[in-house]
């Protein structure tokens, strides 16, 4: 009978190669590109109101990302790490003439017919969406720094889903065009840059087996945050179609 190991304090650390493989295996097992809702979205199988529900709810995650990054930076005493990390906030909130990722996401919700103040209020988002994204922010606030960085490593798996999404949505939905998909096109270059830095930071700074396992667990946690949001969307807007009180209802 296999024993489930939960105490790694006396275990030898993984080699750098095996540690990276363990992180990447999490994506192969449970990244949200495998979720049924994404298969429908990218395959052109959703109606416009279902795509709208996805964009409205996903805004909550986009809006939480710079908040969790700011919370992370408030804990960092290493100036060089703060100098590297701050561009993540600029990427989402914008800087100078660069509008930022949240503005590009609002272009998408514009195209789907939502007033911007309604989107930004998050009033129409599903309760599960809001709980999931705030759990992510709290995780980054409370966990050790190297574990908090590890939770960002789902970006290792993001470029493939962005490419699939761009092609699938442009081919399938007449309310989507290149302008609307600008957020995802920009992330094709931003995500690999961010994930390369974060991966090397985690590989360098998680030195014990216990720290390594905590980092692999952080990637699993982040995958669960993303998966839970799609579970809620599928339940509310696909099947059985049970929209909770207060959440957006298509007319």
PyMOL commands that set and color helices and strands:
alter all, ss='L'
color gray80, all
select helices_A, chain A and resi 16-30+32-34+36-42+48-73+79-93+101-111+116-121+127-142+145-172+182-205+209-237
alter helices_A, ss='H'
color red, helices_A
deselect
rebuild
show_as cartoon
